[in-house]
């Protein structure tokens, strides 16, 4: 199985409502995620499902990627801030697809990689991570920061 983890793009610091869940992507964040979608196409990444946190900035991120793949993202409360390894394992087992993208938040995604692969990664906004394997036996396939994504586009 290929499990992709994507942190949302750059979001506004505060929403008009004052609620963290309502923060939206900035124009730079939208460009950043469009760029990530391009990188995913360059790498010929295939997706069967997109699962996203219910927070608005992650839903926007998932919608941009989903549009690129003609996939409607599935909102899952378990991917909210505080997302845990057990919830990730449950989602993967319930979705039963070979190539899944989960769009979430930091520090959860970084902890997820550390807990499942024993490798530490810094997950900046719009970072794309690939885990290979199956629940309980994951290996880090790659970690592409926005800077690495830019280099990949430049040299492809």
Secondary structure, DSSP 4 states (H G I P E B T S, - for coil): -EEEEEE---B-SS-TTS-GGG--B-HHHHHHHHHHHHHHHHTT---SEEEE-SSHHHHHHHHHHHHHHT---EE-GGGSTT--HHHHHHHHHHH--SEEEEEE-TTHHHHHHHHHHS------TT-EEEEEEETTEEEEEEEE-HHHHHHHHHT-
